[in-house]
Amino acid sequence: MYLNLLQMINKKRKTIKRKTFKEAVESTPDVCNCYMVGKQAIISSDRNKCELTVQSKCGGSLFIDECLKQQNKYPQDNRWDYAIDYNSEVFFFEVHTANTSQVSTVLKKLQWLKDWLIRKAPEINSIKASAPYYWVHTNGYHILPNSSQERSVIQKGLKPVSKLLLR
């Protein structure tokens, strides 16, 4: 009987359809009208900061900060920049100067994103990648190696990169 119950539960899990990124964005009231095909949501000056090995694996993008700014939502908060779907997983990246003095700002943005995903965007949160958070630095990486600031960035699950490469 116990085995039958487990088989029924597993069968039910398999029949639950996972939402696409587009569906997840459209079911999130804060950003429901801001989904864009491919990398179109990424502003042209940032587009080269995100490289896709296979363009057809891109399920769309979202400029979170701009979308919320247009609606005057969370105007006093440090909002995150982008979300992009690649191979049915969502990655979040912030294009920002990587100086020691900017670590606290970017970590506030990351905390805002994590809170927003849980409270306001659970459908998007449910399809995030296993390593989803990236700090795409501009003008080089100027945070001292092994400093408390660098350790904080790593401990929070944020990966500093010069370009987000999705393979």
HELIX and SHEET records of a PDB file:
HELIX    1   1 TYR A    2  THR A   15  1                                  14    
HELIX    2   2 PHE A   21  GLU A   26  1                                   6    
HELIX    3   3 SER A   44  ARG A   47  1                                   4    
HELIX    4   4 GLN A   55  LYS A   57  5                                   3    
HELIX    5   5 ILE A   64  GLN A   70  1                                   7    
HELIX    6   6 THR A  100  GLN A  102  5                                   3    
HELIX    7   7 VAL A  103  ARG A  119  1                                  17    
HELIX    8   8 PRO A  122  ASN A  125  1                                   4    
HELIX    9   9 SER A  148  GLN A  155  1                                   8    
SHEET    1   A 2 CYS A  50  LEU A  52  0                                        
SHEET    2   A 2 LEU A 164  LEU A 166  1                                        
SHEET    1   B 5 CYS A  58  PHE A  63  0                                        
SHEET    2   B 5 TYR A  82  TYR A  86 -1                                        
SHEET    3   B 5 GLU A  89  ASN A  99 -1                                        
SHEET    4   B 5 LYS A 128  HIS A 142  1                                        
SHEET    5   B 5 LEU A 158  VAL A 161  1                                        
END                                                                             
